[in-house]
Amino acid sequence: MYKGKVEHSRFCHEVWDHPEIGSSAVFEQALTTFLDSRPDIQVIYPTGENSTQALGSMPSILERDITRVMVHPPLLNDCLNKTQAMALAKNLDINLPASQEVRSNIELWAAVDAIGFPIIVKPVRSTKKLFERKAYIIRSSNELESVFANWPAEHSILLAQQYIEGDIEACDFVASNGKMLGYMEALTVRTDIPDGTGFCVDFTSIPVSSDLYSACQQFAQAQAYTGPGLMQCIRSKTDNLLYFVEINPRLAASISHTIACGQNFPLLALQAFSPAEADRLPEFCDLTNPYKSQQSAHWLEGDIVGLLAERHRLTLQQKLTWCRQMLASFFRAESHMNWQWSDPKPSLVIYSKLLFRFTKPIRKLLTIARSGKPR
């Protein structure tokens, strides 16, 4: 991994500097060489989407006698592809928004004719951004012409979907061969983009919804799912029905929130892949009192970065509103991403780097003033 944050944690024993994960052949060779030199390492536990996807495509790693805490590669790839994930979810007791894959602006306009406004346009694989964003909500022809004046060169295919107005409800879960071992639901309150298409920065745990749990359980059973996952849905404001959004075959970025609410998914996933830990696995997912509900969490770093990234598109009043919401989220939250009183150093490093990054213009002006050179 890259140095910068995790190695400052008191729980981190050592750090391995490796090549970019994106350069798969170079990374695979480096990882193979490293594992050859470290026979004591018996488990690989990827936590992010890029690392999970990379490991799933490395034959030399998959053939090793080593435990990999990750969804089996064929299912992993289907889940990471939004079109394929929708195909997997087709037989669930859940609604699917009207969707079309598009490969050009002409096909995008045709999809609008078939689906109607508003639509949401997103990459088929979430590891690639679309014009530096996760998705775009398009409500009119003028917006479509503005956003897609040119086809994004980095995408050969995009997904155009019916936009469902409603709240994002997500369920974190861990399963073993289709059996649900752990489960928790959370509601997205705000994201780092005002229209709700960004990364969640304010969220709260909610009681189990029978329809969302049923869909998640059906999905796990149908795919003989083993590992951690995150299913995201939207509950329509029009008919109160759930609509499938995506399935992420990994631990969620907000995993600290699930732990704070009483569901230790990282440990549970590790036990699900370890034969020696099999006797510690629960017989079933107990939904009578599974976790603390109505527990808020806040991602301050993401909130700050989101505000700074969007500041040129916001009015002064919108910026002030965002700041008020951020402060309210911070003080309301029972838990905070990246922060633990017992292990504060990683957060201190994160926020010191943020401060250094965004005071750069001021420091530059001070340097110019001291040197006496004109700006």
N, C-alpha and C positions, 0 to 999 in steps of 0.2 A: 504494500500500500504506500501512498505518498505521505510524507511527513507533513505535519501542519496542525493536526487537532488531536487525533486519537492517542498518539504516543504520550500526550500530557496527562492522560488518565492514569490514576493509580491502579486501575484494573488491567492496564496494558503491560504485558511482560516484555515484548520486544516488537520491533518494526522491521518489515522487509521492504526495501525500496525496489520497485519493479518498473519495467517499461509500461508505456501507455497500454491500457487494456484494449483500446481500439485497434492497435496493430497486433491482430490475433496470433499470427505466426511467431512473431518476436516474443510476445507475452507467453505463448504456450511453451516455447523453448526455454525461456527464463524460468517459468514455473516448474517445468520438468527437471531442469538442472537443480533448482532449489530443493525440490522434494527428494531427489536422489541423494542430496547431501544431508537430508534431515529425516531419516527413517523413524524418528520419534514422533513425527506428525502423523496422526491417524485420522484426522477429521479436517475437512475443508468446509467452511460455513460462509458462503457468499451472502451478503446482505443487500447489495444494491442491484438494480436492474441490469446495468452494464456488465458487472462481474458475473452475475448469474447466467446471463445470455452467453457470455464468452466461455465460461466453463462448460456449458451445455453443448458447445460446438468443438470441443477439443478431444479427439479420440484418444490421444496418449494419456489424458487425465482420466477419462471415463473408464478406460481399461485397467486402471490401477486398483489394487486392493486397498482402497481408502474410502472412508465414509464421506459422502457428499450430502450435506444438508440442503437439498434443493429438489424441486419438482423434477420428475423424470423428463429428459430432454424432448421427446416428441410432444408430450402434453405441454411442456414449458413453452415450446415454439408456437403451439396453437393458441395458448393463452396470451402470449405477447403480441400476436397478430389480431387486431380488433375485429376484422372480418371473420376470421376463424373462430374467435371467442364467441361471437354472436351465433355462429353455426352450432357451437357446442351448447349454447344456452337456448336454442330454438325449442327444445322439447321440455323446458322447465315451465312450471306454472308461473310465468312472469311475462310481461309484455316486452316486445322489441320495437324500438323506433324504426320507422321506414328508413332504409339506408341504401346507398349506392356507392360503389367504387368508381372513381373518376380519374382519368389520365390526361386531361387537358381542360382548358377553359371552356371549350365547346361542350364537353361531356358534363362539366360542372353546371353550365346553364341548362342543359337537358335534365339534370338531376333536380334542379330548382323547379322546372316545369312539372316534373313528376311528383315531387314531394311538396312543393310550395314553401313560401316563407312563413316563419323564420326557419333557417337551417343552421346547423353547426358543422363546420368543416375542420377535420383533424387529420393528423398523420395516421396511417394504418398501424405503424409501430411507434410507441410513445418515446422511444429512445432518440427520435429525431424531432426537432422542433419545427414549427411552421411559422416562418417569418419571426423567429425568436419567441414564439408563444406555443402553448399546448394546443390551442384551438381558437377558432374565430366564430362568433355568433353573427350570422348575416341576416338582417331583417328586411332588406330592400335591395332593389336593383342597383341603386346608387352605391350602397355599401359594398355590394359584390364587385362592382366595377372599380371601386377605390382599393379594396384589399387585394383583389386578384387582377390588377392591371397587367401583371405578367405572371406566368406560371412559375412556381418556385423550382429552381433548377435542381435542388437537392432531393426532390421528390418525383418519382416516376408515377406514383399513385397516391391518391388521398381518399378519405372517406367522407361523404356528404350524408348527413343524417337529419331527420326531423328533429327540431329542437323542442324539447319538453320543458315547459316552465314549471319549476318546482325545486324542492330542497334535495341536496345530495345526501343520501343515506348510504353508509358503507358498513360492511361487516368484516372485521378481522377474524380469521379462523386458523386452526391447525387441524389437519386430518391425517389419519393413518389408514391406508388402503380403503379409503372411502368412508371411514368411521370418524365422525366429528369428535375431536378431543377437547377443543377449546373454541370459544365463540364470544364475540363482543361487537356491539353496534355503536356507531358514532354519527353525529349529525354535523355537517359542515356549516359553520356560522358565517365565516368570511374567508376569502382567498386573497392572495397577493395581487390580484387584478380585480378591479371593481365589478366587472360583469360576471364574476364567479368562475371563470375558466382557468384560473391559475392554481397554484399550490395552496393547500389549506393552511391557514395561519391561526385560526380560532375554531375550535371544535369541542363538542361535548358528548359524553357517553349518554345513550338513551336506552330505555328498556327494550327487551327483545320484541321485535315485530314478527308475528307469526308468518306473514307472507315472505319476508326477507329471509328468515331462518329456513323456511321450507325450501326456497329456491336454492340457497347455499347448500343445504343438506342434499338435495337432489343432485346438484352439480357434483359434489364430492363423491357421492355414491356412483353416479353414472360413469365418472372418469377414474374410479378407484384411486382418488387423489391422495397423495402422501406428501406432506410438507405444509409450510405456511402459505397463506394467501390473503388477498383482500378483494372482495367483491364490492363494486360500486354500482349504485342504482339511483334513479331520480324518482321521487314521489310526486306525481303530477298534481299541481294545484287545481286542475280542472276536474279530474275524476278520482283523485286520491289513490290511483293505482301505481304500482311500481313499474319502472321501465329500466331494462338492463343497460348499463353503460360499458363496463369492462371488468375484467378479472386480472388482477396483478398476482403472478405466482411467486410471491416473495413476502418477506416481512414489510410492513408499512413503515414509512419514515416516521410516523407518529407512534412507534412502538413503545416509547417511554410512557405514553398515556395509558396504553393497555396494561402495562405493569403496575402503574399507579392505581389502576382500577381493580387490580387483583387477578389479572390474567397474565402469567409469565409465558408469553408465546415463544420467545427465544429458547427458553429451557425446554418447553414442551415439544418444540420442533426437533431439538437435539435428541430428546428421548425417543421421539417417533422413528428416528433413523438408527438408533443404537439398540441392537439386540440385548445388550447387557442391561439396558434401562427399561426393557419391555414390561417388567413387573411393576414399574412405577406409573405406567400409563393408566389414566382413568378408564373405566369400563364404557363410559358414555359421557357425553357433554351434559352436565347437570344444569338445566335452565331454570331451576326453581329459585336459585340465588347465585347466579353465575359471576356477577361483578357489580361494582358500584356504578349506579347510573346517576345522571345529572352532575357528572364531574367534568369541569371545564379544563381545557388545556390551551396553551398559547405558544406560538413559535415567534418569539420576538425578532430574531435575526431575519426570518423570512418577511415579516411585516415591515421592518425598516428597509430592507433591500427592495421590496416591492414598491414602497412609497417613493424611494429615490429613483427607481427605474421609470415610474409613471409620472413623476412630478411635472414634466414639461407638457403633459396632456391634461393636467388638472388645473382648475381655477383655484384661487386662494381659499375660497370657502370650502372646496372639496379637500384641499390639503389639510385644513384645520379640522374638518370632520374626520378625516382618516386618523389624524393624531389623537383626537378624542376617543375614537374607537379603539385605537391601539392601547392607549392608557387604560381604558375600561377593561379590555381583554386581559391585559397584564395583571391588573389588581384583582380581577374576578377569578383568574385561573387557579385551580388547586394544584396543577402541575405545569411544568415548563419544559419544552423540548431542549435538550442539550444541558440542562442544569440539574445538578444534585448538590445539596448542601455537603454531603459526604465526599464529593468529588468535583470541586468547583473549577479546577484549573482549565479543563478544556473550554468551558464557557468564557473564562477570562481571556483566553487566547483568541477565541472567536471574536469577541467584542473589541478587543484591543486592535485586531487586524481591521475590523470594520471602521473603527475610529481613524486609524492610520490611512485607510483607503479614501475615506470621504473628507478628510482634512487636507488632502494633497493640494488642492487649489490654493488654500489659505497659506500652506507652508511654502508654496511656490512664490506667492506674492511677497511673503516676508523675506525670502531669499533674494528676490529682485530688489526689494527696498534696501536691504543691507548692503547689496553690491553697488547700489547707486546706478544701475543700468536702467534705461527706459524700458517700459513694458512694450 
